Amino acid sequence: MAGESVGACSTCYHLLSNRPEMEAVRGAILISGTCLSPFGFSSNSSARADAFAVGRKLGLELDESSNHTSATLLELFQSIPVSSLFRTAGTRYSPLKSDEGYVTAKWSPVFAEDFYPKEPMADSIDDGRFHKVPLLFGFNSEECLSPVFLKSLKHIKQKAKRWDQDTSKMLDITVNISDRSKAAEDIKTLYTNRSFSEDLAAVVKFCTDDEFTLPIARHAESASEHGVPVYMYTMDYKFVPHFVPGVEGVGHAEDMFLYWDTTTTKLGESLLPNFGQSSNQILFLNT
């Protein structure tokens, strides 16, 4: 079983379920996400409403309360050009041309009707209540160099200014405001000794750690304590130019170039299939 981004979050939720079909799963690949990632927390109702809102914008009369209309919605999405779907969903981005653009995230992981987490996901993993199969985790070197998370350079500058005015806004957690401010100040020192406006790279690096690196590492470390073979890689191969001063790397979903670019597909074609065929070992090409 494998997934990337919200697909990795969904894969993680499958691993926490006790569905009998999971007995057929012999390994799992989670790329750029886990159910411990903040963006992996969502409700079925909001995700479904977002998808049907896009369908209605495309002219389809849908009643999202009907069971059969999900298939109708899927048929519609599959019948139109990708550019039309992106445009209607609120996406305008040309990474090879400029940093001007944005992506409105309309898609998020959802739960099956017969499964919903009964406890915090971290507790399930820490206590070993998950399907124990070999795991392969992957994340990109600078995931938040992506319009999905920080939008354009203009928006990054705006976020930096807000954080400079109130450092507690770095942390989206429910704690006493004084505790949150102290925690945010302590965390900030790990990324920069200047203002965020002077060091925009620090905004990107914190976002990458917060949304991806730390949740994935947390999941991998905890799972490994229960006798599960765990493998992890970082993708750091420049695919497209970036426009944030002081930081370079692979942004969210840019690793897809690895699997579709003919000059790099040999590595991509080996890494994931090798794990799928023999999930107790990883075979790498010499590169």
N, C-alpha and C positions, 0 to 999 in steps of 0.2 A: 504494500500500500504506500502510495507516495502523494505528496502535495507540495505546492510552492505558495508562499505568502498566505492568504486566507485558506488555501488548500492544505497547507501544513498545519494550520490551526485545526481544521476539520479532521485531518489525520490523527492529531493528538486526541481530539475528543473521541474518535473511534477507539483508540487504545484504552481509554478510560471506561468504555462501555462494556457490559457483560453480554453483548449480543452473541448468540451461538455461532453466527457466521465468522466471527473474529478468530475462531479456532483454525480457520483455513489460512490465516495470514501468518507468514513466516518471517516477515521483516517489515520495517517502516522507514521511509525516507521523508525527512521534514526539512524543507529548504526555505530559509528566510521566514520562519515563523514557528510558533508553538502555541498551545492553548494557555501558556503563561504570559504570552505577549499581550500588552494592553490592547492592541487593535484586534485581538482575538475574542474580546468580550463583547458580545452583542446579543440582542434578543431576536428571536425568529420573527416577531411581528414587525420590527423596524426594517429588517433586511427584506422581508417579503413586500412591505409597503413601498420601499425604494424601487424594487424591481418592477412592480406593477405601475408605479408612477412613470417610469421610463416607457413602458408599453403603451400607456395612455397618451403620452406625448407623441408616440409614433402612430397614433390614430386608431389603435385597437380598443374596442369597448370591452373592458374586462371587469368582472366582479371577483375581486381577490378572495372572497369568502367561498367561492365554488371550487370544488376539488379538481375539476377537469381543466381549469383554465391555466394551470401551471404548464401543461403540455402545449397549450395554445401560445402562451407567452414564449416558450422556448422555440417553437416553430417560427415565430415572428423574428426573434433575435437571430436565428440561423439563416433567415431568408434575406437579410439586408446586408449591405456592405459594412465592414467593420468601422469605416470612417463615419458612417451614419449613426451607428450605435454609440460610438465614442462621443460624437458631437451632441447627441440627444441626452446622453448621460452626464454631460457637463464637462467634457474633456477637451482641452485645446493645448496641445503640446507638440513641439518639434525639437527633440533633443539634439538633432544633428545641425540645427540652424541657429538657435538662440536659447536663452534661458527664460524667454517669455512664454508663459503658459501655465496651466494648472490642471489638476485631475481631481474631480470630485468623486470620492470613493463611494460607489453605489453598491458594491458587492461585499458581503461579509459572511463568515461561517454561520451555519444554522444547525440546529439539532434535529434529529429524527423525532417523529411524533412519540416514539416509545422510549426515548432516552433524553434525560436532562440531568446535568450534574447535580448530585445531591449534597456535595460538599465542595469547598474550595479546591481547585484543580491541583494546587501545590501540595495540599494535604494528601490527596489521592496518590500522587507520585512519590512523595516523601515516605508514605506508609506502605508502598508497594502494591497499591490497589490499581494495577493496570496490567494490560496484556503484555507479558514479558517476552518480547522478541528482539532480535538485534536491531539497533537503531543507527541510522546515518543522519547526522545533522549538518547543515551547511548554512553559511551566511556570508553576505558580501562585506567588503572592507569598510564601505561607507554607505550603508543602506539608505540613510536619510538624505543622500544626494538624489532626491527623487521628488517630483511634483506631488506625489500622493501624500507625503508627510510634511514637507516644508514649503511646497509650492515654488514660487520663483524667487529670485534674488531679492526682489522688492519685499516680498513677504518675510524672508529671513531677516532682513534689516528691521522690519517692523517688530518681529518677535524679539530680536536682540534689544531693541529700545524698551519694550515692555519689561523684559527681564532685568534690565538695568534699573528701571524705575521701581520694580518690586520683584526681588529675587525669588520670593516664595512661589511666584507663578510658574517657575520651572517644574514644580511638583504638583501633579494632579492627584493628590491623595487627601483623604478626609482625616486630618489631625488638627490639633490646636494650632492656630495661626502662628503663634510664637515658636512652637516646635517646628512647624513647617519652614519658617523663615530661617531658623538655625540650621536645619538639615540642608536647606537649599544653599546657604552660604558655604557650608562645609563641602558640599558636592561641587560647587562652582570652583573651589580652589584646586580640584583635581583636573580641571579642564583649562583654566586660564587664570592669570594674575592681573588681567586687564579687564576693561569693560567688555561686554559681549559685542557692543557696537564696534569696538576696535578689533575684535577677534571673532569674526563671523564663523570661522572654522570650528570654534568651540561649541557653537549652537548645533552644528551638524553632528559633531562627535558625540555630544551628550544625547541627542535624539537617537542616534544609531545604537548607543549602549542601552538606553532606556527601553526602546521598542524591540530591539533584536538581540544584541550580543549577550546582555545579562540574562534575559529570560531563557534564551536557548542554552546558554552555559549552565544555568540553574537546573533546567530540565535534564540535561545530559549528565551532570554530576550526580543528581539525586537518583536517576534511573540506574546509573552504573553501580550504585551501592546495593542494588538488589540482584546482582549477578547477571545483569543484562550487558551483552557486548555493545559498546557504544563507540562510534566513530564520529569525528567532526572535522570539517575543513572550512577554511576561509577563502573566498574567491577575491583575488586582487589582480585583475587583468584589465587594463584600460580598454574600454569599448567605445565610449563616446566622450567628447570634451565636456568639462563642467565649468561653471562660471562663479563659483564661490571662492573668493581669495583665500589662499592658504590651505586648501584641502583638495585632495584628489582621491580617487578610488572608484569602486564599483557601486553604483546606486541600486536601489531596489528594483528587481526584475531585469536589470541590465545583463545578468548572467545568462538570460535567455539567448543572447547573441552567441554564447558558447555552443549552444545546441543547434543553432540554425545557420551560423556562419561557416561556410565550407572550409575555411582555413583552420578552424579550431574544433570542428566537430569530432575529431578522433578522440580527444580527451573526454569530451562530454558523452560520446557514445560508449566509452569504456567505464567511466566512473560509476554512473548509476546502474547500468545493466549488470556490471560485474557484482555489485552489491546485491542486486535482485536475484542473480543466479546462485551466488554463494555468499550468503549474508554473514558468514562468520569470518570473512576476510575481505580486504580491499586490495585490488590490483591496480596499480597506477602505471601509466605510460611514462617513459623518460621524456621530459620536456625541457 
